Amino acid sequence: MIKHAERVVVSYPIAEPVMEFIRHNENMTFKVTDASSGWSGLKARY
């Protein structure tokens, strides 16, 4: 499941992505944080 999120994250300008699994319903939801800047907010759903 993380492998799917890793494929999507490379499409964004995130220097050091840290992915946190949030939940799995119809979609898998991840919170993505950029460890280098502290930015967070992208939620990748599959």
MOMO-V853921 format. One record per residue. N is the residue number from 1. SS is DSSP state (h for helix, s for strand, l for the rest). PSI is psi in whole degrees, -180 to 180 (999 if undefined). Layout:
n = <N	N>
ss = <SS	SS>
psi = <PSI	PSI>
//
This chain:
n = <1	2	3	4	5	6	7	8	9	10	11	12	13	14	15	16	17	18	19	20	21	22	23	24	25	26	27	28	29	30	31	32	33	34	35	36	37	38	39	40	41	42	43	44	45	46>
ss = <l	h	h	h	h	h	h	h	h	l	l	l	l	l	l	l	s	s	s	s	s	s	s	s	l	l	l	s	s	s	s	s	s	s	l	l	l	l	l	s	s	s	s	s	s	l>
psi = <-40	-33	-39	-44	-38	-36	-34	-41	-32	-13	-8	153	67	117	-49	81	135	120	134	121	128	-56	170	106	-116	-30	156	130	132	143	133	129	141	109	-27	-29	-16	-2	139	162	-19	127	115	124	143	999>
//
